């Protein structure tokens, strides 16, 4: 199956916010635009103002994540993956069922649009910069991203070994990127101590915004680090 079918779009930038501003930003989960503006703080409002929405989906939902990272920590589970894959019998991308890759090509689910901005410490999101054919289908089930990550990383290592060049790029600081559910990307380990802010906005027909602050204001985020990590 072919991934990275379309290039990642580069949009507008905002001024790099201070570490204090990032620390004081709220974490939001699947919230609508109006509530994101109301609760998200100055960085969220500036980031949303820099994004250019297509406006052809039923809902626009906003997620923000704020982490304090030390070198070697990751703000999410490392590994190459995509976002928005349909899941389970109802093909809900927000569901917990097994991924159904065939629904991405058979027209049963409309494709989402994604808008991303990352700023803060040295921990950008990494993207593959060209299309790639991966040996995955519905039969891999819940192992989809394990299998995908192994294949993509093998390709990245082989490409560098044989060309001396990188086939990846990192999200530029405080700059909007636009992409789709075929786009392969991964979290990275932080290379410096500091606060990191990420906002992802999804235009979707399938995920309704949360409307209760008790449901959409995150009270914590996970940080991932190796067992040997020292303080």
Buried (B, 14 or more C-beta within 10 A) or exposed (E): BEBBEEEBEEBEBBEBBEBEBBBBBBBBBBBBBEBBBEBBBEBBBBBBEBBEBEEEBEBBBBBBBBBBBBBBBBBBEBBBBBBBBBBEEEBBBEBEBBBBBBBBEEEEBEBBBBBBBBBBBBBBBBBBBEEBEBEBEEEBEEEBBEBBBBBBEEBBEEBEEEEEEEBBBBBBBBBBBBBBBBBBBBBBBBEEEBBBBBBBBBBBEBBEBBEEEEEBBBEEBEBBBEEEEEE
